[in-house]
Structures are given as C-alpha cells and as structure tokens.
Amino acid sequence: PSGVRGLLFFWEETAVSAAVVEHIHRHFDIVWVTASYVKRALINSGCRLPVLVVPIGIDHLIDDNDPPLGELAIQPQKRFRFLHVSSAFDRKGVDVLLAAYLNTFNADDPVELYIKTSPSPHSTLHARVADALKDRTHPALITIDEQTLDNPGMKALYRSAQAMVLPTRGEGFNLPAAEALALGLPVITTGYGGQVDFCTSATALLVRFRFARSRSHVRSYDSCWLEPDPDHLAEQMRVLYHEVQSQAPALAARRAAGVRQVRATYRWAYCAQAILDSVDRLEEPAPRPREGLRLALISSWGCGSDIAQYAQHLLKPGVQSGQLRLSVYGDEHANGPDDMVVSSWQRGDSSSLYQLLERLPLTGCEVVFLQHHPALFNLSTGLCERLLALHDQGLMILLELHSTLPLLGECRPDEAALLALAQLDRIIVHDIEALNRLQALGLTDNVMLLPVAAGLCVEQQIPAHQPRWQDRQDWAALCQRLVGMMHGLRVDAEHRAVMKDNL
C-alpha cells in the first residue's frame, strides 16, 4: 500500500485544540491512536477522519520468554516496595501519591515508595518531596532513582517491587502500567484515561477521580485533566498492602487476568498488522460524499428561552454553510419559519414527546438532537429507552443537558434509564462540574463537554444581550466542532465493521 498518509497520535487530555484537528485534516488520511480515551478525545474535538485504536507493543521489553512474577511475599528485613515510574511532571500525579503514601504509612511500617524517573531541568520532584516531608517527624521511606536503566535493568526493577502506583491525571496509553501487568505486578491507577483499556476492575485497583481543568502547556480552553482522589488512593494502597501480605485470592485473580490480557493484546506484530489492514481498507473506494446532515432538533424553540437561543446560535452557522439540514420540533409555544419549525410536543406531557419520537424515523432524519431541562420534561425511563430504540434503528442520538444538578436529587434517573443513557451516541454538557455530576451517575464514556461559548465553561443561563452571544466567530467554531463530531461518529460507524479497534 502506498500514498496513504497516516498519523500515530498520542494525547493525554479530554480535548484536542481546533488548530491541531485542522492540521490533522489537512495533512493526513487516517489516525491511529493508542487507546479508546484518545479516540474519544479526537472525535469529540471534531476530527472527521477514520480513527482506529491499535495495540502498541510491550514485547520489546516483556515477551513470552519472561515469566510472570511469582509470590509477592516480603522477605525478612525487606520492605514492601510501592514503585512509581514516570517523568514525575505535574500530569503524573506524584503530589497526590506523596500525600497518600505519607498519610498512610510512617517510618515504623516496612514500606518504601520508590520513584523511578529521569533527571530534567523542568522537574520539580525533589522540591515536591522536600515539601511533602516538611514538618513530618517520622515519615515513611522515599527513594528517588534517576539513573539510566537498560531493558534488563527495568525488568529487574519491576521484579523488585510489590506494587506499581500510578495516580495519573491523564495518559495516552500508560506504558508502565501495561508493562507491570504483563509481569504480574499489581497496579493501582486512576480509573480513567488511556490505561483503562487494560486497567479494569478485573486487572487493577482503580482510584476515583474528578474532572478538572487541564494545566498542561498544550491545553485548549476546554481541556480536562483528571484529579485522583488522594483519600481513595491511600485506601487502595492499604488494601493492596494487606492483600499481598495475606496472599488474597482476589489479588491472584487480578494478576492472572492482567498478565493474560496485556500479553495477548499488546504486541508490535499485532500493531503493524492492524495498521496495514486499515490502509488496505482506505484504498477501497471511499463512500459517496454526503449532503448536509439531516438533523431533527427537539427544543423549546422560538419562545425566548436561553436554551432555545443557545440552539439557534449554535446551529445557525451549520445551516448557513449547508453542513446541516435542520428541522425543528418545538413545544406548544414554538414559533418561527413554517418550513423549519413545527409545534410537536407539550411541556410536561411525556406522551406527546413519545409520539414525536416514534414519528422521527419516518422523516428521513439522521441525527436527533434533544435539548433537556427538567422544566421541560423528565429523563424518565420511558424517554431514555425510546431514545435508545432510535439509536438501535441507526439514528445518531445527541442528548444535551442544560441543568445537571437536579439529576443528582429529585430528578435522578433510575438504573434502567441510566443504562439506556450510557448507550446513546453523545450526552452534551456545558461545564466541568456537569461532567463530574454525570460521572457520579456512572456516565462518562459518551459524555462530551461543549462550552456555551469559547473560553466559557460554566453551567448557567446567559442573557441574550451579552456580547459573547453575538460573537459569530465563537459560535461558528463551536458549530464546526459539533458538526465535526457528528461526522466523526458517522465515519467511525461506517468503518467499524471492517476496521474494528484492535483491543
């Protein structure tokens, strides 16, 4: 195969800047990524190219000739070694690890936190450790190792430990976690990010987290990192410490599952074959270019509400450019051009909304965009399951939530509704706290942050007279991202049957 321009892309945050996405569109035909987390970030940021997860290898270091670790029991006069391998930069969560470790153990405990890193003029590790130890009279042992190790040296280091602890704020893959699992070394890591393709509850101890604004030098205005919960990290370290000492069956099961999964999946030969197969597929005739996406908007359109005005500002650039063919299904207060807006449902009347949803497949629409606020209608089990039924019929379902706090209280969806919501194409929210509220409900993988306007990540009503509502450039950029996301999902669906992610 020749002439196909491919990009192997790593990314550690929840969003990719518009400039990077545009560069990818201009110079490449396909993107290979290292984790499902990276794929979601690209598609949510508007990437329209095929994005394929490929299994990058770990067998350059650990292959079938390397036996997994045996018993992890601590020898007399030896310490339980919590190993951390990283650059120790801010994203790696060393500050969280230091706090959890020092708050859990002291010098009387036979433990050691061993931080394997490399020297860097940008590293603040030594200062962080000194600050963490300040005012502690009896701290547990911490070792910093900055020496260069070859492959045998790294494997020996892994084998010297009883646990790998990686409370990361974001990863595009997390190679130390994969290598540790392949050797049967127990892993504690953040419960989201690139590593969760292989670090699951069946293979590792996962740490709770919250979404927070990224602090990286490559962040876009809406990029998020993850903030691991230091108290839960401390709890998981105590759990693993006692599991190793007691040789707990649950630990043995996780170790065996991790060895099997990583060694069976992450091989360079598999990665190369996945890339070649995807290139062969791209050389086949491309699907015929589509006209503008036919989008059915269910909204309180034309009644002067902030929600309706938001939809008008967001979608107008797509309609004007021909990228969207919009039909609006408003409530009983709807008004607007006869050829665009139809009064189709009543606020608070679930049956009218259900009847509308049943009719939508007959309209020829491709995308259903439903704007929700508890004052308009509830996220009942019946509604959520009907949305899922439309999804199963091949329609793309986008649910936009304009008020998420009530979903944790009086408007909380039941388990059946949450199960249906988790299978929709995207749930769109407008600020970071909304991400965290949905995560508390168990909704993460299909939730997308789309700020109200560039630079604004707050869930609040915005009066129409404020200047940012009139900033055409901001709204055009947001619309371009939304339309790009829809095209990205469509491209992914078209290629999925023959270009499945290789995990």
Beta strands, then each sheet from edge to edge (+ up, - down):
strand 1: 6-9
strand 2: 30-33
strand 3: 51-53
strand 4: 80-85
strand 5: 111-116
strand 6: 141-145
strand 7: 163-166
strand 8: 187-190
strand 9: 205-207
strand 10: 209-213
strand 11: 224-228
strand 12: 293-299
strand 13: 324-330
strand 14: 341-343
strand 15: 367-372
strand 16: 396-401
strand 17: 426-429
strand 18: 447-449
sheet 1: 1+ 2+ 3+
sheet 2: 6+ 5+ 4+ 7+ 8+ 9+
sheet 3: 10+ 11-
sheet 4: 14+ 13+ 12+ 15+ 16+ 17+ 18+
end
